[in-house]
Amino acid sequence: MRGRASPVALSTRDTDEAKLNERIDQRIAELKQDFQRGEERLRELDMQQAQLRETMLRIAGAIQVLEELRGGQEGGESPASPPD
């Protein structure tokens, strides 16, 4: 009987392997969920970044217009005329 595993040893090994495979499958499922949540959060942050960029462009435009208006009043030039 040397070299052959007993049925009990085989059964235990199969059970241990099944448990390990179950734990691996659970961990894979958890990691996939985490990955999906990460992708979703990244999309949200990309949208927020685009919205913030648009807001900053509008603010920069408003600053430019106001500075041109202020400069036009001080220098007597019309706001539509380009600076020299």
Summary of the structure (lengths in Angstrom):
residues: 84
radius of gyration: 34.1
end to end distance: 102.4
largest distance: 109.1
contacts: 151
relative contact order: 0.05
helix: 82%
strand: 0%
